[in-house]
Amino acid sequence: QVQLVESGGGLVQPGGSLRLSCAASGSIFSINAMGWYRQAPGKERELVAHISTVGGTNYADSVKGRFTISRDNAKNTVYLQMNSLKPEDTAVYYCNMGISPRPARFLEVWGQGTLVTVSS
């Protein structure tokens, strides 16, 4: 069984920063792409940032230049550094990983979500 555990959410003032972490544990043979999604109240879940196995990244237009996704393969962890936060960034943030628990087996795994609130 594979589990993702997120941390780092909270309340921050506009213009502030937060760093989210998401660590995978359990039966892991390899991890493919990793990503962060968010869902604001009354809205659909949307992709925030994505990082490939070799480190290629892409971002939602709304966060380009403010957010940075990175990964530590030795720790099976993905990070999201969020700077210059805006009230419209308020949402529950979910990490997502493509994990092979053994060769030729693939699972899409989601974290439990962490709330980020940007407010003065």
ABEGO torsion letter per residue (X at the ends): XBBBBBBGBEBBBBGBBBBBBBBBBEBBABBBBBBBBBBBBGBBBBBABBBBAAGBBBBBAAABGABBBBBBAAAGBBBBBBBGBBAAABBBBBBBBBBBABBGBBBBBBBAEBBBBBBX
